[in-house]
Amino acid sequence: MDVDLGLDGDVDLTETQATTFAPDVRVNAVAPGPHETEDIEEFLTRRVDAGEFADLTSAWAAVLADCPYESPGDPLELGKLVTVLSSRHVGFVNGATVPVDGGGGR
């Protein structure tokens, strides 16, 4: 399932803000792929109910078609990455957009 959410614009915005506010503020972004959350479950359920997919399994299969891991990510992984990016341990990381998509990104 191909969904264009304007990642290029987000990357540009992150890089622009990073250079504008450095060195006082670091700006980084996380670009998540499909993660197993209540929101995506509800979204996929609505699509099943609308007749776009036969069942939730086929809806997930479509979402994960381009993901080499063939399973959704754990939302806790996103939180852990944000924690690291926000810490002083990676103080020289600035202007980065980190994909967390199981390798299924662009």
C-alpha positions as CSV (number, residue, x, y, z in Angstrom):
1,M,0.0,0.0,0.0
2,D,1.7,3.2,-1.1
3,V,1.0,6.2,1.1
4,D,2.8,9.5,0.5
5,L,2.7,11.5,3.6
6,G,5.0,14.3,2.4
7,L,8.2,12.9,4.0
8,D,10.3,15.1,1.8
9,G,8.7,18.2,3.3
10,D,9.2,16.9,6.8
11,V,12.9,16.2,6.1
12,D,13.4,19.7,4.6
13,L,11.7,21.3,7.6
14,T,13.8,19.3,10.0
15,E,17.0,20.3,8.3
16,T,16.0,23.9,8.0
17,Q,15.1,24.2,11.7
18,A,18.2,22.3,12.7
19,T,20.4,24.9,11.0
20,T,18.3,27.8,12.1
21,F,18.3,27.0,15.8
22,A,21.8,25.4,16.2
23,P,23.7,25.3,18.4
24,D,21.2,26.2,21.1
25,V,18.5,23.7,20.0
26,R,18.9,20.3,18.2
27,V,16.1,19.4,15.9
28,N,15.6,15.8,14.7
29,A,12.6,13.8,13.5
30,V,11.4,10.2,13.5
31,A,9.6,8.9,10.4
32,P,7.6,5.9,11.5
33,G,6.3,3.2,9.3
34,P,3.4,0.9,10.3
35,H,3.4,0.2,14.0
36,E,0.8,-1.8,15.9
37,T,-1.3,0.9,17.6
38,E,-5.0,1.3,18.3
39,D,-5.2,4.0,15.7
40,I,-4.0,1.9,12.8
41,E,-6.2,-1.0,14.0
42,E,-9.2,1.3,13.9
43,F,-8.1,2.7,10.5
44,L,-7.8,-0.7,9.0
45,T,-11.0,-1.9,10.5
46,R,-12.8,1.0,8.9
47,R,-11.3,0.0,5.6
48,V,-12.4,-3.6,6.1
49,D,-15.9,-2.4,7.0
50,A,-15.9,-0.2,3.8
51,G,-15.2,-3.3,1.7
52,E,-11.7,-2.4,0.7
53,F,-10.3,-5.6,2.3
54,A,-11.9,-8.9,3.1
55,D,-10.5,-8.9,6.7
56,L,-8.0,-7.4,9.0
57,T,-5.3,-9.9,8.0
58,S,-5.5,-8.9,4.4
59,A,-5.5,-5.2,5.3
60,W,-2.3,-5.7,7.4
61,A,-0.8,-7.6,4.5
62,A,-1.4,-4.7,2.2
63,V,0.1,-2.2,4.7
64,L,3.2,-4.4,5.2
65,A,3.7,-5.4,1.6
66,D,6.8,-3.3,1.3
67,C,8.2,-4.1,4.7
68,P,10.9,-6.8,4.8
69,Y,10.0,-7.7,8.4
70,E,6.5,-8.5,7.3
71,S,5.1,-7.4,10.7
72,P,4.3,-4.1,12.3
73,G,6.7,-2.3,14.5
74,D,6.4,-2.0,18.3
75,P,5.4,1.5,19.3
76,L,7.9,1.3,22.2
77,E,10.7,1.3,19.7
78,L,9.6,4.8,18.6
79,G,9.7,6.0,22.2
80,K,13.2,4.5,22.8
81,L,14.5,6.2,19.7
82,V,13.0,9.6,20.7
83,T,14.6,9.1,24.2
84,V,18.0,8.6,22.6
85,L,17.7,11.5,20.2
86,S,16.6,13.7,23.0
87,S,19.5,12.7,25.2
88,R,22.9,14.3,25.6
89,H,24.5,11.0,24.5
90,V,24.0,12.0,20.8
91,G,24.5,15.7,21.2
92,F,26.1,16.1,17.7
93,V,23.1,14.6,16.0
94,N,21.2,17.5,14.5
95,G,18.9,17.7,11.4
96,A,18.4,13.9,11.2
97,T,15.2,12.2,10.1
98,V,15.4,8.6,11.3
99,P,13.2,6.1,9.5
100,V,11.6,3.5,11.8
101,D,9.8,1.5,9.1
102,G,11.4,-2.0,9.1
103,G,13.2,-1.2,5.9
104,G,10.1,-0.6,3.9
105,G,10.6,3.2,3.5
106,R,11.3,5.0,0.3
